[in-house]
Amino acid sequence: MSIVIRDYLLCSVCIVLLYSFGYTQVDADALMGVPKITTVERNAIPVATIEQGSIVYDTDELAMYQFDGTIWQKLSVDISRTIVLNRLGTGNNTLLPNATNTYFDFPLNASHTQVNTGSTFTVVSNGAIRVLTDGVYMISASLSTNNMPSGTTKYILGAFVNGGLIGYLTRGFATLPGTDWWGGSGTLMYNLQANDVVTIRYVLNNNGNALSARYVNIGITKI
C-alpha cells in the first residue's frame, strides 16, 4: 500500500471517529440552553433585574419571549391549541333529558375527547371544559337527535362561563310535520381568563320526554 493511500485512509478513519465521538457527546438539553419557566414565573421576575435581550421559553404559552427593556415580547408563533369532544349516539338512547325551558349539560365528558392539543384544556364534567391560559377563544357546539317530535319545539344551545350565560350558539323553534331528525349548531368568540370553565348546555322542550342523541360535539380553539 502506498504512503499516500495509507495516509488518506488513516485521515478518513480519524475524521469518522471524531465525528462519531462529537455527535454522541452532544447533550440534547444544551443545544439552546434557554431557560424554561411558566407564565407566572416569568411575570414574577422583577423588571429591574432583567437584562435587555434576555430570552426564555414559556411552558404555558409554548412560546419564546424576549425582554425588550420594558416588557416581554413573544417571539415564536403560537402552536394550535384545540380541544374537540365528539360523541355518536346509537339506537334509541335517552341521552337528552329535558324539561320545559330548562338547561341541561351536553352529554360529553373526558372519555369523548377526540383532540386535545397545547396543554390548554381540561374536561371537568359533562359539557364543561376548563381553559388554563388567558386569551380569546372560539367556542362551537352542535347537537342533533333522530326523534324530534312533531309540532313546534323550542331549542337553545347556550354557552356558559363559570355558570353565567355568555351567549347563544343557536336558538329558535323547530316545526316538524312528524317525528324526524333535527340538529342545531353555532359558534361564538369570547375572551377568557385562566381557570375559567366553559359549559355548553341545551334546552329542548319535549314535555320531559327524553330524546335520543345522535351527534354531539364541542370544539374550543385558542386564537
KOLZA-694049 format. One record per atom (N, C-alpha, C): residue number from 1; chain; atom name; x, y, z. Coordinates in steps of 0.001 Angstrom, whole numbers, padded with zeros to 6 digits. Atoms other than C-alpha are relative to their C-alpha. Example, Ala and Ser with C-alpha at 12.3 -4.5 7.8 and 13.67 -1.06 7.14 Angstrom:
1_A_N_000890_-001190_000000;
1_A_CA_012300_-004500_007800;
1_A_C_000900_001200_000000;
2_A_N_-000820_-001190_-000060;
2_A_CA_013670_-001060_007140;
2_A_C_-000770_001090_000730;
//
This chain:
1_A_N_000855_-001190_000000;
1_A_CA_000000_000000_000000;
1_A_C_000887_001235_000000;
2_A_N_-000814_-001209_000081;
2_A_CA_001403_003370_-000936;
2_A_C_-000207_000861_001223;
3_A_N_000068_-000910_-001150;
3_A_CA_002131_006002_001679;
3_A_C_-001185_000937_-000139;
4_A_N_001084_-000959_000214;
4_A_CA_-000420_008365_000100;
4_A_C_-001341_-000626_000344;
5_A_N_001274_000680_-000272;
5_A_CA_-003253_005815_000213;
5_A_C_-000143_-000290_001482;
6_A_N_000057_000315_-001422;
6_A_CA_-002335_004772_003750;
6_A_C_-000348_001227_000815;
7_A_N_000274_-001243_-000743;
7_A_CA_-002303_008359_004999;
7_A_C_-001431_000461_-000221;
8_A_N_001376_-000412_000307;
8_A_CA_-005593_009036_003250;
8_A_C_-001003_-000815_000820;
9_A_N_000908_000859_-000760;
9_A_CA_-007244_006033_004924;
9_A_C_000028_000335_001490;
10_A_N_-000122_-000364_-001407;
10_A_CA_-005871_006975_008331;
10_A_C_-000731_001300_000300;
11_A_N_000657_-001295_-000175;
11_A_CA_-007137_010523_007910;
11_A_C_-001514_-000165_-000015;
12_A_N_001443_000225_000115;
12_A_CA_-010592_009271_006860;
12_A_C_-000556_-000641_001256;
13_A_N_000433_000672_-001217;
13_A_CA_-010832_006981_009869;
13_A_C_-000058_000976_001168;
14_A_N_-000041_-000993_-001080;
14_A_CA_-009844_009799_012208;
14_A_C_-001186_000946_-000071;
15_A_N_001125_-000917_000175;
15_A_CA_-012487_012105_010758;
15_A_C_-001303_-000659_000436;
16_A_N_001212_000735_-000373;
16_A_CA_-015191_009436_011141;
16_A_C_-000092_-000163_001504;
17_A_N_-000005_000184_-001446;
17_A_CA_-014142_008731_014722;
17_A_C_-000275_001300_000741;
18_A_N_000222_-001299_-000635;
18_A_CA_-014044_012412_015634;
18_A_C_-001446_000428_-000138;
19_A_N_001405_-000373_000230;
19_A_CA_-017473_012989_014086;
19_A_C_-000929_-000819_000895;
20_A_N_000837_000870_-000806;
20_A_CA_-018967_009978_015849;
20_A_C_000090_000366_001471;
21_A_N_-000204_-000360_-001402;
21_A_CA_-017443_010940_019180;
21_A_C_-000692_001311_000326;
22_A_N_000597_-001308_-000246;
22_A_CA_-018532_014550_018895;
22_A_C_-001508_-000058_-000027;
23_A_N_001459_000084_000130;
23_A_CA_-022058_013627_017811;
23_A_C_-000620_-000667_001212;
24_A_N_000592_000738_-001116;
24_A_CA_-022630_011117_020592;
24_A_C_000163_000727_001322;
25_A_N_-000220_-000714_-001245;
25_A_CA_-021346_013531_023227;
25_A_C_-000885_001229_000152;
26_A_N_000848_-001194_-000080;
26_A_CA_-023860_016301_022412;
26_A_C_-001147_-000244_000968;
27_A_N_001102_000063_-000958;
27_A_CA_-026273_016917_025275;
27_A_C_-001195_000722_-000605;
28_A_N_001176_-000593_000650;
28_A_CA_-029742_017493_023783;
28_A_C_-000520_001203_000770;
29_A_N_000508_-001099_-000802;
29_A_CA_-030691_019773_026674;
29_A_C_000867_001245_-000090;
30_A_N_-000914_-001136_000066;
30_A_CA_-027697_022005_025970;
30_A_C_000071_000619_-001391;
31_A_N_-000049_-000508_001366;
31_A_CA_-028414_022650_022297;
31_A_C_-000302_001486_-000069;
32_A_N_000338_-001417_000003;
32_A_CA_-030023_026011_023051;
32_A_C_000267_000640_001361;
33_A_N_-000259_-000515_-001329;
33_A_CA_-029772_026441_026799;
33_A_C_-000911_001143_000398;
34_A_N_000950_-001055_-000339;
34_A_CA_-032893_028650_027012;
34_A_C_-000768_-000405_001253;
35_A_N_000737_000333_-001220;
35_A_CA_-034466_028787_030493;
35_A_C_-001465_-000286_-000297;
36_A_N_001406_000342_000161;
36_A_CA_-037888_027133_030681;
36_A_C_-000751_000347_001282;
37_A_N_000752_-000449_-001162;
37_A_CA_-040367_028835_033009;
37_A_C_-001471_000140_-000364;
38_A_N_001432_-000185_000223;
38_A_CA_-044116_029215_033448;
38_A_C_-000310_001489_-000161;
39_A_N_000419_-001396_000152;
39_A_CA_-046053_032405_032714;
39_A_C_000062_000726_001334;
40_A_N_-000020_-000612_-001344;
40_A_CA_-046422_033076_036454;
40_A_C_001425_000312_000410;
41_A_N_-001403_-000216_-000363;
41_A_CA_-042687_032675_036979;
41_A_C_000607_001143_-000817;
42_A_N_-000538_-001072_000864;
42_A_CA_-041895_034936_034017;
42_A_C_-000470_001370_000464;
43_A_N_000549_-001289_-000431;
43_A_CA_-044195_037694_035228;
43_A_C_000459_000410_001397;
44_A_N_-000436_-000292_-001375;
44_A_CA_-042797_037421_038763;
44_A_C_001434_000522_000064;
45_A_N_-001387_-000474_-000002;
45_A_CA_-039235_038341_037722;
45_A_C_000004_001530_000061;
46_A_N_-000052_-001465_-000090;
46_A_CA_-038516_041943_038850;
46_A_C_000615_000602_-001269;
47_A_N_-000445_-000599_001257;
47_A_CA_-038147_044102_035736;
47_A_C_001414_000566_000125;
48_A_N_-001307_-000640_-000190;
48_A_CA_-035131_045894_037203;
48_A_C_001145_-000989_-000055;
49_A_N_-001071_001000_-000024;
49_A_CA_-033208_042620_037340;
49_A_C_000198_-000699_-001345;
50_A_N_-000057_000690_001288;
50_A_CA_-033811_041565_033716;
50_A_C_000861_000788_-000984;
51_A_N_-000851_-000652_000995;
51_A_CA_-031150_042344_031134;
51_A_C_-000717_000036_-001348;
52_A_N_000640_-000134_001303;
52_A_CA_-032473_043662_027825;
52_A_C_000556_-001047_-000969;
53_A_N_-000412_001043_000938;
53_A_CA_-032421_040913_025191;
53_A_C_-000081_-001397_000575;
54_A_N_000111_001317_-000624;
54_A_CA_-032911_038094_027685;
54_A_C_-001136_-000797_-000650;
55_A_N_000978_000860_000650;
55_A_CA_-034817_035128_026233;
55_A_C_-000358_-001160_000924;
56_A_N_000473_001159_-000759;
56_A_CA_-036940_032491_027967;
56_A_C_-001036_-000737_-000838;
57_A_N_001055_000778_000644;
57_A_CA_-039277_029709_026880;
57_A_C_-001120_-000171_001012;
58_A_N_001163_000076_-000880;
58_A_CA_-042756_029976_028422;
58_A_C_-000701_-001339_-000237;
59_A_N_000569_001339_000146;
59_A_CA_-044016_026436_029061;
59_A_C_-001519_-000007_000010;
60_A_N_001460_-000112_000057;
60_A_CA_-047620_027612_029482;
60_A_C_-000441_000472_-001380;
61_A_N_000340_-000570_001303;
61_A_CA_-047697_029667_026277;
61_A_C_000593_-000792_-001162;
62_A_N_-000707_000763_001034;
62_A_CA_-045470_027197_024397;
62_A_C_000626_000955_-001011;
63_A_N_-000551_-001046_000866;
63_A_CA_-043597_030231_023040;
63_A_C_001259_000593_000624;
64_A_N_-001197_-000700_-000440;
64_A_CA_-040279_032065_023233;
64_A_C_-000344_001468_000268;
65_A_N_000204_-001408_-000329;
65_A_CA_-040239_035510_024884;
65_A_C_001359_000690_000147;
66_A_N_-001210_-000811_-000150;
66_A_CA_-037592_038249_024693;
66_A_C_-000352_001281_000736;
67_A_N_000236_-001227_-000765;
67_A_CA_-037309_041151_027136;
67_A_C_000585_001182_-000765;
68_A_N_-000444_-001134_000823;
68_A_CA_-037146_044449_025212;
68_A_C_000475_001195_000818;
69_A_N_-000410_-001082_-000876;
69_A_CA_-036118_046523_028203;
69_A_C_-001145_000535_000833;
70_A_N_001194_-000448_-000714;
70_A_CA_-039682_047193_029296;
70_A_C_-000950_-001155_000296;
71_A_N_000915_001127_-000150;
71_A_CA_-041846_044121_028712;
71_A_C_000538_-001206_-000745;
72_A_N_-000320_001217_000723;
72_A_CA_-041620_040540_027500;
72_A_C_-000770_-000006_-001322;
73_A_N_000614_000065_001322;
73_A_CA_-042302_040234_023757;
73_A_C_000066_-001426_-000516;
74_A_N_000033_001360_000532;
74_A_CA_-043426_036955_022217;
74_A_C_000763_-000054_-001322;
75_A_N_-000801_000151_001211;
75_A_CA_-041018_035718_019544;
75_A_C_-000534_-001071_-000935;
76_A_N_000394_001126_000838;
76_A_CA_-042494_032455_018318;
76_A_C_-001490_-000001_-000278;
77_A_N_001398_000113_000401;
77_A_CA_-045751_031618_016605;
77_A_C_-000703_-001001_000906;
78_A_N_000766_000901_-000851;
78_A_CA_-048454_030037_018744;
78_A_C_-000212_-001361_-000656;
79_A_N_000377_001323_000458;
79_A_CA_-048929_026307_018441;
79_A_C_-001518_-000116_000144;
80_A_N_001453_000136_-000032;
80_A_CA_-052537_025454_017651;
80_A_C_-000445_-000679_001289;
81_A_N_000525_000567_-001242;
81_A_CA_-054498_024805_020831;
81_A_C_-001488_-000241_-000181;
82_A_N_001387_000357_000289;
82_A_CA_-057746_022975_020279;
82_A_C_-000404_-001219_000804;
83_A_N_000578_001208_-000576;
83_A_CA_-059978_020556_022110;
83_A_C_-001291_-000297_-000752;
84_A_N_001224_000452_000665;
84_A_CA_-062700_018545_020400;
84_A_C_-000550_-001190_000769;
85_A_N_000719_001115_-000600;
85_A_CA_-065227_016360_022196;
85_A_C_-001070_-000421_-000994;
86_A_N_000952_000473_001002;
86_A_CA_-067349_014166_019954;
86_A_C_-000621_-001319_000443;
87_A_N_000699_001234_-000392;
87_A_CA_-069972_011517_020557;
87_A_C_-001053_-000342_-001043;
88_A_N_001006_000504_000925;
88_A_CA_-072090_009413_018234;
88_A_C_-000949_-000895_000776;
89_A_N_000988_000802_-000699;
89_A_CA_-075265_008167_019850;
89_A_C_-000551_-001070_-000922;
90_A_N_000521_001100_000804;
90_A_CA_-076619_004835_018666;
90_A_C_-001319_-000492_000586;
91_A_N_001268_000553_-000452;
91_A_CA_-080068_003296_018831;
91_A_C_-000919_001055_000593;
92_A_N_000950_-000908_-000645;
92_A_CA_-082975_004804_020750;
92_A_C_000443_000252_001434;
93_A_N_-000518_-000301_-001326;
93_A_CA_-080923_006123_023652;
93_A_C_-000822_001120_000640;
94_A_N_000693_-001093_-000708;
94_A_CA_-082145_008628_026234;
94_A_C_001034_000975_000553;
95_A_N_-001107_-000858_-000434;
95_A_CA_-079054_010833_026363;
95_A_C_-000396_001467_000129;
96_A_N_000406_-001402_-000039;
96_A_CA_-081039_014081_026063;
96_A_C_-001245_000182_000871;
97_A_N_001137_-000297_-000880;
97_A_CA_-083239_014521_029149;
97_A_C_-000414_001449_-000189;
98_A_N_000452_-001382_000171;
98_A_CA_-085328_017678_029132;
98_A_C_-001157_000320_000933;
99_A_N_001144_-000537_-000739;
99_A_CA_-087835_019826_030967;
99_A_C_-000255_001376_-000581;
100_A_N_000376_-001244_000645;
100_A_CA_-089674_022933_029846;
100_A_C_000898_001153_000436;
101_A_N_-000857_-001183_-000216;
101_A_CA_-087298_025919_029498;
101_A_C_001094_-000241_001039;
102_A_N_-001038_000372_-000967;
102_A_CA_-084588_024127_031469;
102_A_C_001267_-000421_-000739;
103_A_N_-001285_000351_000612;
103_A_CA_-080894_023879_030579;
103_A_C_000520_-001325_000553;
104_A_N_-000680_001233_-000371;
104_A_CA_-079100_020528_030599;
104_A_C_001396_000000_-000630;
105_A_N_-001368_000056_000518;
105_A_CA_-075362_019914_030180;
105_A_C_000093_-000972_-001172;
106_A_N_-000250_000906_001120;
106_A_CA_-074158_018374_026922;
106_A_C_000519_-001338_000523;
107_A_N_-000451_001314_-000460;
107_A_CA_-073651_014590_027358;
107_A_C_001367_-000387_-000577;
108_A_N_-001373_000239_000442;
108_A_CA_-069908_014777_026671;
108_A_C_000924_000145_001192;
109_A_N_-000982_-000099_-001073;
109_A_CA_-067094_014052_029116;
109_A_C_001392_-000329_-000541;
110_A_N_-001390_000202_000419;
110_A_CA_-063349_013359_029054;
110_A_C_000179_-001230_-000877;
111_A_N_-000129_001223_000794;
111_A_CA_-063880_009909_027562;
111_A_C_-000347_000223_-001469;
112_A_N_000384_-000312_001384;
112_A_CA_-065239_011581_024406;
112_A_C_000972_000968_-000666;
113_A_N_-001001_-000902_000570;
113_A_CA_-062092_013643_023781;
113_A_C_000561_-000587_-001290;
114_A_N_-000520_000430_001301;
114_A_CA_-061127_013381_020122;
114_A_C_001355_000630_-000272;
115_A_N_-001239_-000742_000182;
115_A_CA_-058379_016043_020067;
115_A_C_000184_000913_001200;
116_A_N_-000322_-000964_-001056;
116_A_CA_-056644_017994_022841;
116_A_C_001474_000359_-000136;
117_A_N_-001376_-000407_000258;
117_A_CA_-053508_019921_021833;
117_A_C_000352_001254_000789;
118_A_N_-000486_-001235_-000594;
118_A_CA_-051401_022562_023530;
118_A_C_-000060_000092_001507;
119_A_N_000060_000010_-001474;
119_A_CA_-051994_021615_027212;
119_A_C_-000745_001213_000537;
120_A_N_000752_-001193_-000371;
120_A_CA_-054592_024378_027486;
120_A_C_-001373_-000327_000561;
121_A_N_001365_000344_-000372;
121_A_CA_-057790_022475_028256;
121_A_C_-000049_-001224_000906;
122_A_N_000281_001147_-000848;
122_A_CA_-059106_020134_030932;
122_A_C_-001507_-000192_000051;
123_A_N_001429_000302_-000104;
123_A_CA_-062502_018428_030791;
123_A_C_-000313_-000294_001458;
124_A_N_000264_000138_-001432;
124_A_CA_-064024_018754_034262;
124_A_C_-001290_-000747_000305;
125_A_N_001261_000720_-000197;
125_A_CA_-067537_017301_033840;
125_A_C_-000773_000030_-001310;
126_A_N_000799_000014_001216;
126_A_CA_-070325_016797_031315;
126_A_C_-000133_001398_-000604;
127_A_N_000133_-001262_000712;
127_A_CA_-070152_019608_028764;
127_A_C_000855_001135_000516;
128_A_N_-000767_-001061_-000656;
128_A_CA_-067668_021556_030920;
128_A_C_001499_-000169_-000233;
129_A_N_-001431_000016_000318;
129_A_CA_-064090_022443_029906;
129_A_C_000679_001204_000646;
130_A_N_-000773_-001076_-000618;
130_A_CA_-061559_024471_031884;
130_A_C_001123_000428_-000941;
131_A_N_-001130_-000507_000778;
131_A_CA_-059139_026736_029997;
131_A_C_001082_000435_000981;
132_A_N_-001105_-000245_-000925;
132_A_CA_-055697_027184_031545;
132_A_C_000833_001220_-000359;
133_A_N_-000771_-001142_000468;
133_A_CA_-054478_030253_029642;
133_A_C_-000930_001143_-000396;
134_A_N_000768_-001171_000438;
134_A_CA_-055787_033808_029166;
134_A_C_000011_000096_-001519;
135_A_N_000003_-000225_001438;
135_A_CA_-056850_034676_025642;
135_A_C_-001396_000022_-000587;
136_A_N_001265_000013_000736;
136_A_CA_-059549_034893_023012;
136_A_C_-000211_-001404_-000554;
137_A_N_000303_001364_000398;
137_A_CA_-061257_031591_022249;
137_A_C_-001210_-000045_-000933;
138_A_N_001150_000295_000840;
138_A_CA_-063576_030318_019544;
138_A_C_-000681_-001242_000564;
139_A_N_000768_001066_-000622;
139_A_CA_-066317_028151_021035;
139_A_C_-001091_-000443_-000967;
140_A_N_001026_000505_000904;
140_A_CA_-068509_025911_018905;
140_A_C_-000610_-001268_000576;
141_A_N_000668_001203_-000459;
141_A_CA_-071018_023151_019510;
141_A_C_-001107_-000365_-000981;
142_A_N_001108_000474_000820;
142_A_CA_-073563_021034_017680;
142_A_C_-000683_-001162_000707;
143_A_N_000809_001026_-000659;
143_A_CA_-076334_018707_018771;
143_A_C_-001090_-000439_-000967;
144_A_N_001081_000472_000857;
144_A_CA_-078755_016509_016860;
144_A_C_-000692_-001193_000631;
145_A_N_000790_001128_-000472;
145_A_CA_-081479_013970_017541;
145_A_C_-000724_-000619_-001189;
146_A_N_000704_000666_001101;
146_A_CA_-083206_011416_015352;
146_A_C_-001487_-000198_000283;
147_A_N_001422_000156_-000307;
147_A_CA_-086602_011616_017076;
147_A_C_-000618_001280_000561;
148_A_N_000642_-001258_-000379;
148_A_CA_-087552_015287_017374;
148_A_C_-001502_-000147_-000252;
149_A_N_001442_000237_000156;
149_A_CA_-091339_015268_017929;
149_A_C_-000644_000925_-001030;
150_A_N_000759_-000849_000913;
150_A_CA_-093906_016650_015540;
150_A_C_-000507_001236_000752;
151_A_N_000461_-001240_-000604;
151_A_CA_-095249_020122_016127;
151_A_C_001141_000974_000171;
152_A_N_-000991_-001051_-000214;
152_A_CA_-093298_023113_017407;
152_A_C_000764_-000245_001298;
153_A_N_-000854_000274_-001156;
153_A_CA_-090365_022521_019762;
153_A_C_001042_001105_000150;
154_A_N_-001006_-001037_-000278;
154_A_CA_-088255_025242_021367;
154_A_C_001348_-000657_000267;
155_A_N_-001348_000523_-000231;
155_A_CA_-084499_024678_021307;
155_A_C_000967_001156_000250;
156_A_N_-001073_-000967_-000274;
156_A_CA_-081436_026545_022636;
156_A_C_001298_-000775_000191;
157_A_N_-001348_000445_-000346;
157_A_CA_-077714_025797_022593;
157_A_C_000692_001217_000586;
158_A_N_-000579_-001155_-000683;
158_A_CA_-076097_028112_025142;
158_A_C_001404_-000275_000508;
159_A_N_-001364_000085_-000545;
159_A_CA_-072514_028807_026232;
159_A_C_000047_000749_001322;
160_A_N_-000105_-000577_-001337;
160_A_CA_-071808_029483_029894;
160_A_C_001469_000066_000406;
161_A_N_-001342_-000102_-000576;
161_A_CA_-068639_030684_031639;
161_A_C_-000153_000177_001505;
162_A_N_000081_-000008_-001466;
162_A_CA_-068307_029946_035352;
162_A_C_-001445_000090_000480;
163_A_N_001403_000065_-000399;
163_A_CA_-072039_029305_035496;
163_A_C_-000894_001078_-000571;
164_A_N_000794_-001093_000549;
164_A_CA_-073151_032503_033755;
164_A_C_-000113_-000098_-001515;
165_A_N_000224_000059_001439;
165_A_CA_-074686_032564_030277;
165_A_C_000736_001148_-000695;
166_A_N_-000721_-001036_000744;
166_A_CA_-072430_034420_027808;
166_A_C_-000549_000179_-001412;
167_A_N_000557_-000152_001336;
167_A_CA_-074347_033813_024600;
167_A_C_-000651_-001265_-000504;
168_A_N_000659_001136_000642;
168_A_CA_-076449_031593_022388;
168_A_C_000781_-000407_-001243;
169_A_N_-000589_000514_001225;
169_A_CA_-074821_029384_019812;
169_A_C_-001082_-000086_-001075;
170_A_N_001180_-000031_000871;
170_A_CA_-078271_028978_018304;
170_A_C_-001230_-000133_000895;
171_A_N_001261_000172_-000719;
171_A_CA_-081894_029191_019444;
171_A_C_-001146_000260_-000959;
172_A_N_001149_-000207_000858;
172_A_CA_-085344_029071_017924;
172_A_C_-001064_-001046_000263;
173_A_N_001071_000984_-000090;
173_A_CA_-088319_026815_017254;
173_A_C_000058_-000905_-001228;
174_A_N_000043_000961_001093;
174_A_CA_-088352_023658_015168;
174_A_C_-001445_-000445_-000187;
175_A_N_001367_000421_000301;
175_A_CA_-091660_022895_013457;
175_A_C_000041_-001135_-001015;
176_A_N_-000077_001197_000836;
176_A_CA_-091978_019384_012047;
176_A_C_-001385_-000618_-000174;
177_A_N_001295_000648_000239;
177_A_CA_-094961_017573_010455;
177_A_C_-000113_-001363_000684;
178_A_N_-000020_001300_-000666;
178_A_CA_-093907_014328_012114;
178_A_C_001334_-000190_000698;
179_A_N_-001272_000273_-000667;
179_A_CA_-091170_012803_014247;
179_A_C_001103_-000153_-001040;
180_A_N_-001038_-000007_001036;
180_A_CA_-087941_013386_012379;
180_A_C_001334_000428_000607;
181_A_N_-001318_-000484_-000402;
181_A_CA_-084261_014311_012533;
181_A_C_-000033_001502_000200;
182_A_N_-000200_-001447_-000208;
182_A_CA_-083261_017720_013879;
182_A_C_001420_000210_000508;
183_A_N_-001331_-000337_-000511;
183_A_CA_-079925_019387_014536;
183_A_C_000215_001495_000042;
184_A_N_-000342_-001415_-000105;
184_A_CA_-078530_022748_015607;
184_A_C_001465_000158_000343;
185_A_N_-001413_-000255_-000286;
185_A_CA_-075056_024269_015797;
185_A_C_000252_001498_-000026;
186_A_N_-000356_-001414_000014;
186_A_CA_-073297_027584_016291;
186_A_C_001393_000228_000546;
187_A_N_-001358_-000376_-000420;
187_A_CA_-070065_029422_017099;
187_A_C_-000026_001409_000576;
188_A_N_-000209_-001357_-000501;
188_A_CA_-069057_032423_019192;
188_A_C_001431_000140_000478;
189_A_N_-001349_-000293_-000494;
189_A_CA_-065820_034096_020284;
189_A_C_-000118_000736_001326;
190_A_N_000096_-000604_-001334;
190_A_CA_-065110_035139_023859;
190_A_C_001391_000078_000624;
191_A_N_-001273_-000183_-000707;
191_A_CA_-062209_036475_025937;
191_A_C_-000080_-000703_001349;
192_A_N_000023_000794_-001220;
192_A_CA_-061442_034006_028710;
192_A_C_001268_000208_000818;
193_A_N_-001130_-000072_-000917;
193_A_CA_-059170_034075_031742;
193_A_C_000390_-001409_000435;
194_A_N_-000471_001303_-000463;
194_A_CA_-057062_031220_033041;
194_A_C_-000900_-000523_001114;
195_A_N_000849_000725_-000954;
195_A_CA_-059169_028710_035027;
195_A_C_-001490_000255_-000173;
196_A_N_001422_-000103_000329;
196_A_CA_-062475_029852_033511;
196_A_C_-000503_-001360_-000474;
197_A_N_000623_001251_000437;
197_A_CA_-064841_026938_032947;
197_A_C_-001119_000313_-000990;
198_A_N_001011_-000155_001041;
198_A_CA_-066829_026887_029706;
198_A_C_-000909_-001226_000031;
199_A_N_000960_001102_000001;
199_A_CA_-070003_024796_029812;
199_A_C_-001002_000209_-001131;
200_A_N_000978_-000051_001082;
200_A_CA_-072217_024022_026825;
200_A_C_-001254_-000747_000462;
201_A_N_001266_000565_-000462;
201_A_CA_-075887_023404_027644;
201_A_C_-001075_000164_-001069;
202_A_N_001088_-000050_000978;
202_A_CA_-079084_022811_025711;
202_A_C_-001355_000090_000693;
203_A_N_001409_000034_-000392;
203_A_CA_-082810_023380_026065;
203_A_C_-000760_-000672_-001127;
204_A_N_000896_000650_000966;
204_A_CA_-085281_021053_024300;
204_A_C_-001331_-000224_000719;
205_A_N_001294_000126_-000664;
205_A_CA_-088911_021455_025296;
205_A_C_-000806_-001157_-000598;
206_A_N_000713_001186_000485;
206_A_CA_-090387_017974_024898;
206_A_C_-000812_-000627_001125;
207_A_N_000875_000466_-001088;
207_A_CA_-092637_017748_027979;
207_A_C_000666_-001024_000911;
208_A_N_-000714_000892_-000911;
208_A_CA_-089936_015954_029932;
208_A_C_000304_-001368_-000562;
209_A_N_-000291_001293_000625;
209_A_CA_-089679_013052_027477;
209_A_C_001382_000045_-000644;
210_A_N_-001377_-000013_000483;
210_A_CA_-086010_012274_026850;
210_A_C_000063_-000322_-001486;
211_A_N_-000211_000220_001428;
211_A_CA_-084815_012384_023255;
211_A_C_001306_-000761_-000218;
212_A_N_-001227_000720_000355;
212_A_CA_-082148_010289_021521;
212_A_C_001037_000971_-000559;
213_A_N_-001093_-000802_000555;
213_A_CA_-078801_011986_020928;
213_A_C_000624_-000770_-001156;
214_A_N_-000647_000643_001135;
214_A_CA_-077335_011250_017516;
214_A_C_001442_000477_-000112;
215_A_N_-001340_-000585_000082;
215_A_CA_-074356_013588_017006;
215_A_C_000110_001122_001024;
216_A_N_-000237_-001024_-001017;
216_A_CA_-072962_015675_019878;
216_A_C_001463_000424_-000106;
217_A_N_-001368_-000477_000231;
217_A_CA_-069881_017880_019504;
217_A_C_000244_001326_000704;
218_A_N_-000470_-001276_-000539;
218_A_CA_-067984_020631_021323;
218_A_C_001420_000213_-000498;
219_A_N_-001356_-000335_000408;
219_A_CA_-064910_022397_019945;
219_A_C_000379_001369_000537;
220_A_N_-000504_-001277_-000495;
220_A_CA_-062829_025152_021557;
220_A_C_001435_000174_-000496;
221_A_N_-001331_-000289_000514;
221_A_CA_-059783_026792_019967;
221_A_C_000480_001352_000513;
222_A_N_-000600_-001272_-000393;
222_A_CA_-057474_029480_021387;
222_A_C_000559_000654_-001269;
223_A_N_-000423_-000656_001236;
223_A_CA_-056891_032043_018630;
223_A_C_000876_001200_000300;
//
